[in-house]
Amino acid sequence: MIKTQLIAVSIVNKVLSGSSLTGVLNECWQRHSTLSSQQKGAIQDFSYGVLRFYGQLNEILEILLRKSLQDKKIYYLLLISLYQLLYSKLPAYTVVNQTVSASRKLVNDKKIHGLVNAVLRNFLRQKNILLINATKKEVGFYSHPQWWIDKLRSQHPQHFQIILNADNKRPPMALRVNQRKISITAYQQLLSENGMESQLAWPYALLLKKPVSVEKLPGFNKGLVSVQDAGAQFAAPLLGVRHGMRVLDACAAPGGKSTHLLELADISLTILDNDKTRLAQVEQNLGRLQMSAHRIICADAADPDAWWDGKFFDRILADVPCSASGVVCRHPDIKWLRRESDLQKFAIQQQAILHALWQMLARNGKLLYVTCSVFIEENKLQIDQFLKLHSDARIEPLSESMLQEGQLLPDSEHDGFFYTLLHKF
Ligand SMILES: C[S@@+](CC[C@H](N)C(=O)[O-])C[C@H]1O[C@@H](n2cnc3c(N)ncnc32)[C@H](O)[C@@H]1O
């Protein structure tokens, strides 16, 4: 456990210094290639857990420390240990002993080793009162930054607590069945024959009772199934693609929605993204699902002069870059990395992409604007602004009644998304 705690310390340190958790973890697996799957699981659990409950754990530690602790790594080690003491089933004495040993690997200072021991033992003695005191502040109670809590409260007064709670849950593993190859019922049967229990989440996804690595999914390599959040599975059907249509997926990588579009109809699909590395993942997914696109282009969606051949599209999917505030349960680092001012930056980027894409849409064509955000700056306000500037655009009602005015709020079954279907007349 000492090794896993120490690796998690360096991951948490990098993330809280500004790097994305997914990127840091990938780097970590490359650097420590001999880790067992159990060790990897523990490292992942510590890193995700600390970031998920950082607000609460940080408040507890601040109360316990009284004076500020200069050594950041020891601070993060203590956070990891508090996470274990609160959220794992390991015996408390094991966690405390291992943490003190881990601190010896980090610094050669007996006072610090003594402090680590004393802090953790104090925590165990005063756990109940500490938990109460740490949740007196909203940051400790909800484990989100205060600006985030305030914004959600003002934008979603009826639902902000549900959103904050959903953000702090472990997400389900959701599957999209490739219905060109197998029906949802038949695939569910296949899962059950392989000892995996699943349930159907409205309207199309299968949620696994226990997450597994993708290689264990029956027929994964043959393209029977893809991993995709249930909320994300609304996108492709909402666009209403039909055989023979010219379709653009403008912000496509890693290709979750592109491949779904290709499963729904025989379309001529142009796949665009400005990130080469992420486009490689699209190619991988197409290969696994035995699908092909008309073109795959690495370019800026907001700069059509650089890549567009002048032929109009019947349908455009604009799954624009955003704050990702709707997918916090899968990426708990997001809530600590984002700044409130980022929303304005995303909004400018989103308007630029939306305006450029509109020029490429045929008359009577439809464009689906998508974000995985719960903030109105990236959602409703963007569409209001767009409609003011484009008199040839109108909002098409969505077929899914669940999408109240386009906003799907995160819950225990799916992530948060915003959908608006725009019709060009
Ligand atoms: C929300 S993700 C797309 C997820 C994807 N649609 C899926 O379902 O798998 C947004 C994507 O937009 C890409 N992107 C960001 N700015 C872009 C731009 N100016 N032009 C094209 N792609 C862009 C990012 O690289 C990222 O892959």
The ligand as an SDF file (V2000), in Angstrom:
LIG
                    3D

 27 29  0  0  0  0  0  0  0  0999 V2000
  -16.8030   17.2000  -26.1980 C   0  0  0  0  0  0  0  0  0  0  0  0
  -15.4380   16.6630  -27.0940 S   0  0  0  0  0  0  0  0  0  0  0  0
  -16.1820   15.7050  -28.3660 C   0  0  0  0  0  0  0  0  0  0  0  0
  -16.6310   14.3400  -27.9520 C   0  0  0  0  0  0  0  0  0  0  0  0
  -17.0950   13.5080  -29.1530 C   0  0  0  0  0  0  0  0  0  0  0  0
  -18.1270   14.1720  -29.9060 N   0  0  0  0  0  0  0  0  0  0  0  0
  -17.5990   12.1460  -28.7460 C   0  0  0  0  0  0  0  0  0  0  0  0
  -18.8120   11.9490  -28.6040 O   0  0  0  0  0  0  0  0  0  0  0  0
  -16.7710   11.2300  -28.5780 O   0  0  0  0  0  0  0  0  0  0  0  0
  -14.9880   18.0980  -27.9590 C   0  0  0  0  0  0  0  0  0  0  0  0
  -13.9570   17.8920  -29.0310 C   0  0  0  0  0  0  0  0  0  0  0  0
  -13.7900   19.1290  -29.7310 O   0  0  0  0  0  0  0  0  0  0  0  0
  -12.4800   19.2160  -30.1960 C   0  0  0  0  0  0  0  0  0  0  0  0
  -12.2500   20.6340  -30.5290 N   0  0  0  0  0  0  0  0  0  0  0  0
  -11.9950   21.6760  -29.6960 C   0  0  0  0  0  0  0  0  0  0  0  0
  -11.8920   22.8210  -30.3970 N   0  0  0  0  0  0  0  0  0  0  0  0
  -12.1050   22.5070  -31.6940 C   0  0  0  0  0  0  0  0  0  0  0  0
  -12.1080   23.2510  -32.9070 C   0  0  0  0  0  0  0  0  0  0  0  0
  -11.8990   24.5780  -32.9080 N   0  0  0  0  0  0  0  0  0  0  0  0
  -12.3230   22.6030  -34.0600 N   0  0  0  0  0  0  0  0  0  0  0  0
  -12.5300   21.2590  -34.0820 C   0  0  0  0  0  0  0  0  0  0  0  0
  -12.5250   20.4960  -32.9650 N   0  0  0  0  0  0  0  0  0  0  0  0
  -12.3210   21.1150  -31.7990 C   0  0  0  0  0  0  0  0  0  0  0  0
  -11.6570   18.6560  -29.0420 C   0  0  0  0  0  0  0  0  0  0  0  0
  -10.4060   18.2040  -29.5020 O   0  0  0  0  0  0  0  0  0  0  0  0
  -12.5550   17.5320  -28.5390 C   0  0  0  0  0  0  0  0  0  0  0  0
  -12.1680   16.3210  -29.1180 O   0  0  0  0  0  0  0  0  0  0  0  0
  1  2  1  0
  2  3  1  0
  2 10  1  0
  3  4  1  0
  4  5  1  0
  5  6  1  0
  5  7  1  0
  7  8  2  0
  7  9  1  0
 10 11  1  0
 11 12  1  0
 11 26  1  0
 12 13  1  0
 13 14  1  0
 13 24  1  0
 14 15  1  0
 14 23  1  0
 15 16  2  0
 16 17  1  0
 17 18  1  0
 17 23  2  0
 18 19  1  0
 18 20  2  0
 20 21  1  0
 21 22  2  0
 22 23  1  0
 24 25  1  0
 24 26  1  0
 26 27  1  0
M  CHG  2   2   1   9  -1
M  END
$$$$
